[in-house]
């Protein structure tokens, strides 16, 4: 099983090597700002791409949390689309394997159908130069990808677009647990909807099932049943990124935790 981690972007190759990881995930810039991608790697985009290839390290980029292409609020949706395209371009420039983005949400009084259609419009408006991996989220009654039924509606909306084959899925175990989705069946359920799981964010949860709280814990230290957590990773059969607390030593311990369970 290929197990990587979310790391600081200044030197992702060194971060991967410190964890003996085959791939890493990182932000390009402020995860809470609209300023746009900022690459901190000393060698620039071309240098990072070349150095990562030479080291055999895979790169994943996580889009800013504030990207919300589903919303009906033009002051958020339009900048979100711009920011998404900027991150697609920047991630492609460094040779990233995928760009992960949260599903977003609509406002309290909005018809969710508008959010699904806004996802269709976003895919049609974005020049996808690499796989865009939509991630399930933990909270919010108006979220597009907390509940399986709504994930299905997002996929239905995207399916007719020309770039649908470049849209994949990132399954977050903490989000699934906190979002109220049964881990016993979540892999099977997601595959029925999307036909694919491209990446797993393997995280334990500090909170109870269906809490709606997005608070990650180190593996085995949270509220998720350890056997279920390992089973989700095993059944998904996709590369893993740890987004658990701590640095290289904690991530190494979490990776060892998975390997002790046959992964």
C-alpha positions in Angstrom: 0.0 0.0 0.0 1.4 3.4 -1.0 1.1 5.6 2.1 2.0 9.3 2.0 1.1 12.4 4.1 0.1 16.0 3.9 3.3 18.1 4.4 4.6 21.7 4.2 5.3 22.7 0.6 8.7 24.4 1.1 10.5 21.1 0.3 8.0 18.3 -0.3 10.7 15.9 -1.5 12.6 16.2 1.8 9.3 15.8 3.7 8.5 12.6 1.7 12.0 11.2 2.3 11.7 12.0 6.1 8.6 9.8 6.1 10.0 7.2 3.6 6.8 8.0 1.7 6.3 7.5 -2.0 4.1 10.6 -2.4 3.0 13.7 -0.5 0.2 16.2 -0.5 0.5 19.9 0.1 -1.1 23.3 -0.4 0.2 25.8 -2.9 -0.4 29.0 -1.0 -2.9 30.1 1.7 -5.6 27.4 2.2 -8.0 30.1 3.4 -7.3 32.9 0.9 -8.1 33.9 -2.6 -4.7 35.3 -3.4 -3.8 32.4 -5.7 -1.1 29.7 -5.8 2.3 30.5 -4.4 5.1 27.9 -4.9 7.8 28.0 -2.2 10.1 25.4 -3.6 13.5 26.9 -4.3 13.8 25.4 -7.7 10.4 26.7 -8.9 7.8 24.7 -10.7 10.1 23.1 -13.3 12.7 22.3 -10.6 10.1 20.7 -8.3 8.7 18.6 -11.2 12.2 17.5 -12.3 13.4 16.8 -8.7 10.3 14.9 -7.8 10.5 12.7 -10.9 14.2 12.1 -10.2 13.4 11.1 -6.6 10.4 9.0 -7.5 8.1 11.1 -5.4 4.5 11.6 -6.4 2.9 15.0 -5.7 -0.7 15.8 -4.9 -2.0 19.3 -4.4 -4.9 20.2 -2.1 -7.0 23.2 -3.3 -7.8 25.9 -0.8 -10.6 25.1 1.6 -12.5 28.3 0.6 -13.1 27.0 -2.9 -16.8 26.6 -3.2 -18.0 26.3 -6.8 -21.4 25.0 -5.7 -22.7 28.1 -4.0 -25.3 30.5 -5.4 -23.4 33.5 -4.0 -21.7 35.1 -7.0 -19.1 36.8 -4.8 -17.9 33.4 -3.7 -18.6 31.1 -6.7 -16.9 33.3 -9.3 -13.7 33.8 -7.3 -13.8 30.1 -6.5 -13.9 29.1 -10.2 -10.9 31.4 -10.9 -9.0 30.0 -7.9 -9.7 26.5 -9.0 -8.4 27.1 -12.5 -5.3 28.8 -11.0 -4.6 25.7 -8.9 -5.3 23.3 -11.8 -2.7 25.2 -13.8 -0.1 25.3 -10.9 -0.6 21.7 -10.0 -0.2 20.6 -13.6 3.0 22.7 -13.9 4.7 20.7 -11.1 3.5 17.4 -12.5 1.0 16.6 -9.7 -1.0 13.4 -9.9 -4.2 15.2 -8.9 -5.8 18.3 -7.4 -8.1 17.6 -4.4 -11.0 19.9 -3.8 -13.9 19.9 -1.3 -17.4 19.5 -2.5 -18.6 22.9 -1.2 -22.2 23.8 -0.1 -25.2 25.9 -0.9 -26.8 28.4 1.4 -29.4 27.4 4.0 -32.5 28.5 2.0 -31.1 27.4 -1.4 -32.4 24.5 -3.5 -29.5 21.9 -3.5 -30.3 21.3 -7.2 -28.6 24.7 -7.9 -25.5 23.4 -6.3 -25.4 20.3 -8.3 -25.8 22.3 -11.5 -23.1 24.8 -10.4 -20.7 21.8 -10.2 -21.6 21.0 -13.8 -21.0 24.5 -14.9 -17.7 24.6 -13.0 -16.4 21.5 -14.7 -17.4 22.9 -18.1 -15.7 26.2 -17.3 -12.4 24.7 -16.1 -9.6 23.5 -18.3 -8.7 20.4 -16.4 -5.1 19.5 -17.1 -5.0 16.8 -14.5 -7.4 14.7 -12.4 -9.7 16.8 -10.2 -10.5 14.7 -7.1 -13.6 15.8 -5.3 -13.5 15.0 -1.6 -16.4 14.1 0.7 -16.8 16.5 3.6 -17.8 16.1 7.2 -20.4 18.7 8.1 -23.2 20.9 7.0 -26.8 20.0 6.1 -26.3 21.9 2.8 -23.0 20.3 1.8 -22.7 18.8 -1.6 -20.6 15.8 -0.7 -21.4 15.0 3.0 -24.2 12.5 2.2 -24.0 9.7 -0.3 -27.2 10.7 -2.1 -25.8 14.2 -2.8 -22.5 12.8 -3.9 -24.6 10.9 -6.4 -26.3 14.0 -7.6 -23.0 15.8 -8.1 -21.8 12.9 -10.2 -25.1 12.8 -12.2 -24.6 16.5 -12.9 -21.0 16.1 -14.0 -21.4 12.9 -16.0 -22.6 14.6 -19.3 -19.6 17.0 -19.4 -16.7 16.5 -21.8 -14.2 16.3 -19.0 -16.1 13.9 -16.7 -13.4 11.3 -17.1 -10.9 13.7 -15.4 -13.1 14.0 -12.3 -12.2 11.5 -9.6 -13.0 10.9 -5.9 -11.0 11.4 -2.7 -12.5 9.4 0.2 -11.7 10.9 3.6 -12.3 8.4 6.4 -12.7 11.0 9.2 -15.2 12.9 7.0 -17.2 9.8 6.2 -17.4 8.9 9.9 -18.2 12.3 11.1 -20.6 12.9 8.2 -22.7 9.9 9.2 -21.7 7.4 6.4 -21.3 3.8 7.5 -17.7 2.8 7.2 -18.8 -0.8 6.8 -20.2 -0.1 3.4 -18.8 3.3 2.4 -16.3 2.0 -0.2 -18.9 -0.1 -1.9 -21.4 2.8 -1.7 -19.0 5.3 -3.2 -17.9 2.9 -6.0 -21.5 2.4 -7.0 -21.9 6.2 -7.4 -18.6 7.3 -8.8 -17.0 4.1 -10.3 -13.7 5.1 -8.8 -11.8 6.0 -5.7 -8.5 7.7 -6.7 -7.2 8.7 -3.3 -7.9 7.9 0.4 -7.4 10.5 3.1 -6.8 8.1 6.0 -7.6 10.0 9.3 -9.1 9.0 12.6 -11.7 11.3 14.1 -11.7 13.1 17.5 -15.5 13.0 17.4 -18.4 10.6 17.4 -20.2 9.1 14.3 -22.4 11.7 12.5 -21.1 14.5 14.6 -20.5 16.7 11.6 -17.1 17.8 13.1 -14.0 17.8 11.0 -11.3 17.1 13.6 -8.7 14.6 12.6 -6.9 12.3 15.1 -3.9 10.0 14.7 -4.8 6.5 13.7 -6.0 4.4 16.6 -6.3 7.5 18.9 -9.8 8.6 17.9 -13.4 7.4 17.7 -13.2 5.3 14.5 -13.2 1.6 15.0 -9.6 0.5 14.1 -10.7 -2.6 12.2 -13.2 -0.5 10.1 -10.6 2.1 9.4 -8.1 -0.4 8.1 -10.8 -2.2 6.1 -11.8 1.0 4.3 -8.2 1.6 3.2 -7.8 -2.0 2.2 -11.1 -2.1 0.2 -10.5 1.2 -1.5 -7.2 0.0 -2.9 -6.1 3.5 -3.7 -3.0 5.6 -2.7 -3.2 6.9 0.9 -2.5 10.3 2.3 -2.4 10.8 6.0 -3.7 14.2 7.2 -3.2 13.3 10.9 -1.7 15.6 13.5 2.1 16.0 13.9 5.2 15.8 11.7 7.4 13.1 10.2 7.6 10.9 13.3 3.8 10.9 13.9 3.1 10.2 10.3 5.6 7.4 10.2 3.9 5.9 13.3 0.5 6.2 11.6 1.8 4.5 8.5 3.3 1.7 10.6 -0.1 1.4 12.3 -1.7 0.6 8.9 1.1 -1.8 7.9 0.7 -3.7 11.1 -2.8 -4.4 9.9 -1.6 -5.9 6.7 -1.6 -2.8 4.5 
